[in-house]
Amino acid sequence: MLAASDTTARLLRDNWARVCEQVHDACACAGRDAQQVQVVGVSKYVPPDLAGQLFDAGCTILGENRPQSLWDKVAYFQASGRDVPAACLRWHLIGHLQRNKLRRTLPMLSMLHSLDSLRLAEAVSSEAHSIGRRLPVLLEVNVTGDSSKTGLSAAELPAILAQVDQLTGIEIKGLMAMSSLAASAQEARHEFEQVRELRDQLQQEFHGHVTLDQLSMGMSGDYREAIAAGATLVRIGSSLWEGILEP
Ligand SMILES: *Cc1c(COP(=O)(O)O)cnc(C)c1O
């Protein structure tokens, strides 16, 4: 159920301010500059008008996990006069992109977090190339080898990075990961550290070919651990919708 709309805008502004403050505090605790961490506001739980209100509250990077929902929201934003330049509003796809949805999705995206196969990398690259773009992407990695999770295993990453000079339509910016479902804070921290270490290794190995400076990791429940481990993008959903979406 949705709360009355006049209070929704206020709640969203409060939630957005609180999330920013929490991320700021987590950076301070980790001895990191808060400028190094950006919040992706995950709007997948809500209808387009609420995503619009989140943008109005100050969130300029919106994350969706399904291409179809992304299309609907982008269409709503255009229809509602929030057809702002890509520099002011960036859409990130954080869930799997099916190859048959590529053509329609790609022009809307500022970043794809969930590149999870060489085949998809090739398809995204050639599509982006054909529209004169070089799309920033992250390789989604599953460091724990947990079969319930999506993403590439650590062992599969070098094969993709070895192709990077051929993949001219994409720019591999870093890695994306999720902690295991039942992970404690300590376990989540350890998994995020593993992702960072993997990044550091790959960065050395492919020195001069890629700059893997982005780490997309951390959600509402584990952003602190992710920031402590070096996250540069945290994907926050639930915390932003507290009091707005009833359970
Ligand atoms: C839903 C989702 C999030 C947001 O998770 P919350 O726990 O609601 O903050 C982050 N990343 C991905 C990939 C998601 O699908």
PDBQT file of the ligand as one rigid body, heavy atoms in Angstrom, charges set to zero:
ROOT
HETATM    1  C1  LIG A 301      17.204  -5.103  -5.446  1.00  0.00    +0.000 C 
HETATM    2  C2  LIG A 301      18.651  -4.949  -5.655  1.00  0.00    +0.000 A 
HETATM    3  C3  LIG A 301      19.407  -4.091  -4.842  1.00  0.00    +0.000 A 
HETATM    4  C4  LIG A 301      18.821  -3.288  -3.699  1.00  0.00    +0.000 C 
HETATM    5  O1  LIG A 301      18.695  -4.074  -2.570  1.00  0.00    +0.000 OA
HETATM    6  P1  LIG A 301      18.101  -3.506  -1.184  1.00  0.00    +0.000 P 
HETATM    7  O2  LIG A 301      18.452  -4.571  -0.230  1.00  0.00    +0.000 OA
HETATM    8  O3  LIG A 301      16.659  -3.319  -1.389  1.00  0.00    +0.000 OA
HETATM    9  O4  LIG A 301      18.820  -2.243  -0.894  1.00  0.00    +0.000 OA
HETATM   10  C5  LIG A 301      20.754  -3.994  -5.102  1.00  0.00    +0.000 A 
HETATM   11  N1  LIG A 301      21.344  -4.689  -6.100  1.00  0.00    +0.000 NA
HETATM   12  C6  LIG A 301      20.659  -5.524  -6.900  1.00  0.00    +0.000 A 
HETATM   13  C7  LIG A 301      21.376  -6.262  -7.965  1.00  0.00    +0.000 C 
HETATM   14  C8  LIG A 301      19.288  -5.680  -6.698  1.00  0.00    +0.000 A 
HETATM   15  O5  LIG A 301      18.613  -6.518  -7.513  1.00  0.00    +0.000 OA
ENDROOT
TORSDOF 0
